[in-house]
């Protein structure tokens, strides 16, 4: 209020000086009215154009922060979880062949792979591998997962938030059971469904993240391609 009053007072003083010096009251009020008439256009420019540009800039900054979090997730949890979940399936060979990302991939290749990852129905059987090892792996990541869920930057990324909840739910299901050696068939099927939910979402978000790396961080993309969790022959070592 003090600033507003000061500015209005300053404007009044300047107009008064103009009238005293030039003694052209009509001209002063004419140009004052002309300036006031332009105010709605100024409001339009500020509210619709400048504000929109600022919002776009904020969204770009937020997107970079979110991609950093996604990268940290796959480095700490996601890639390892993808490998471990794939051990529970024997029919991923066809899908895996479409997930061997290369530096030559285009936007169309990524879109095609995301479509396949979302529509192929991989069969994961919780009885076909060691659930205890999966449980131990996820229990070691509980603190990290909780820190991601508490991060406010993820509120704008619904798909990744859903992925975190799916992974955290799988963790809760596994830690709620002390032994996996003699569970009822229905319980094994339930765990298979939880694992499948997390695995399919992991694949979709991983492909989006890989495309982001290819566009903005080629040196990170190079390593991510070499250690592709869906490639059984993957190695970080660059062959000569």
N, C-alpha and C positions, 0 to 999 in steps of 0.2 A: 504493500500500500504506500509506504514511504517513497519507494522508487517511482511508482506510478504518479503520485502527486508531484514529485520533483520534476518529472519529465513534462507533465502538463503545465506546471508553473514556468519552466524554462521556455516552452513553446509560446506561452502567452507573453513572456518578456520579449522574446525575439520579434513576435508580431507587433508588439507595442513600439519597439524601437524602429521597425520598418515604417510604421504609420507616422511617427514623429519626424523621422529623417526625410522621407519622400512625400509625405502628406498626400498619399493616394489611397484613401480608405477603400474606395470601390475596387481598385485593382487588388488590394490585399485580400479582401473578402472573396473576390472572384477566384483568385488562385487557391485560397484556403478551401473553398467549396470544390474546386477542381481536384485538389489533393484528396479530399474526403471521398469524392466520387470514385477514386481509384482504389480505396481501401478494400472493398469486396473482392476486387481482382487480386490484390495482394494476398488476402486471406486464402483465396482459391489456389494461388501459386504455392503458398507455404504449406497448406493442408494437404493438397492432392499430389503435388510434385515433389517438393523438398522432403516432406514427411515420408513419402513413398520411397525415395532414394535412401533415406536414413534407415527405414525398415529393411530394405533389401540388404544394406550393408550389415545391419545387425544379424539378419538371417544367415549371411555368408560367414560371419564370425562364429555364430552359434553352430553352424554346420561343421566348421573346421574343428571346433571343440568336441562335437559329438563323434566325428570320425576319429579323433584321437582316442576317445573312450572305447570306440568299437575296436580300434587297433590294439589297445591294451587288453581288451577282453579276449580277442582271438590269440594274442601272444601268450596270455596267462592261462586261459581256460579253453576257449573255443576250438582251436586246432587240435589240442590233445583230446578233447571230448569227441570231436568228429572221428578221429582215429579209433578211439575206444568203442564208440557206438557202431562203427562199421564192422567191428569184429563180431557183432551179433547178427550179421546178415550174410547170406550166401548168394544173394541175387543182385549185388550192386555192380557187377562188372559192366553192364550196359550203361548205367547211370554214371559210373566213375569215368567211363570213356569220354563222356561229354563235359567232364569237369576238369580236364587236364588243360588248364589255362596256359596260354603261350603269349609271348610279347606281341605276336601278330594278331591277337584277337581284336575284333572291332566291337562297336556298341551292339551291332546285331548279334554277334556271337554271345555276348554276355546276356542279352535279352533272351536268346534261344535257350541258353543254359538255365536261366532263372525259370523259364517256363517249364522246362523238363523237371527241374528240382521241385517245382510246386505241383506238378501233375503226375509224376511217376510215383507209384505207391510202393516204396521199399518195404520188404518184409523183414522186420527185426524180431527175433525170438529171444526173450530174456533168458532162456534155458541153454542157449547155444554157446555162451562164453561165461567168463567169471564176473558175476555181479559184485562180488566182494571187492575186486580190484577197482571196479568203476566207483563203488561207494567210497573207497579210500581216497581215490583221486578227487572226487567232488568234495568230500569232507575237508580236504586240505585247501580248498578254494572258497570255503564258506565266507570267510572274512572279506575276501576280494569281491565276491558277488554282492554281499550286503552293502559294501561301499559304493558299488555301481548303482544299486537300486536307490540309494539315498542321494544320488547326484541329481540336482535340479535340472541340469542341462538335458537330461534324457526325457524330460516331460514332452519335448517337441518331437520325439522319435518313437512313435507308437510301435512300429514293427520291432525295433530292437528291445523296447521295454517288454513286449510280449515274449520275445525270445528269452530274456533274463528270467521272467516269471516261469517259463516252461522249464528252463534248466534248474531253477531253484526248486520247483515242484518235484522234479525228478530226484534232486538231492534229498528233499524231505521224505519222499517215499522210501528211498533206499535206507536212510538213517533210522527210519521207524521200524526197520526189521533187523533183528540180531543175526538171523541165519537164513541163508537162501537155499539150503540143501533139500528141503522137503516142504515146499510151499504148495498150496492147492493150485490146480491148473488155472482156475479163474484169476488167482493172484498173479501168476506168471504172465497171463494175458494182459492183465492191467498194467504191469510194469513194462511190458512190451509196448503198449500204447503210449505210455508216458515217454518212453525212450524215443519212439518214432516221432512224436510231436516235437520234442526238442531237436532231434536230428534234422528233420526237414526244415525247420526254421533256421537252424545253424547253417545249412547249405545256402538258403536264399540270401541271408544277410552277408554270408561270406562272399558270395559272388558280387553283391553290390559294393562291398568293401574293396574287393580286388579291382573292380572297375575304377573306383575312386583313386586307388593307388596308381593305377596305370596312367590316369589323367594328370595327377598332381604330384606324385612322388615316385618317379620311375626307379630310383635306387632301392626304395622299399619294395616296390613291385617285383623287381628282379629277384630279391631274396624270397618273397612270398611265393613266387612261381616255382623256385627251386625246392622249397620245403612244403609244397602242396600236400595237405594231409590226406587227400583222396588219391594220391599217386603212391603206390607201394614201392616204387623205385626212387622216390624223392630223396635228394641229398643236397645239402648246402654247398658241397664241394663243387667248384667249377672245373669241369673236365677240359683238358687242353685240346 
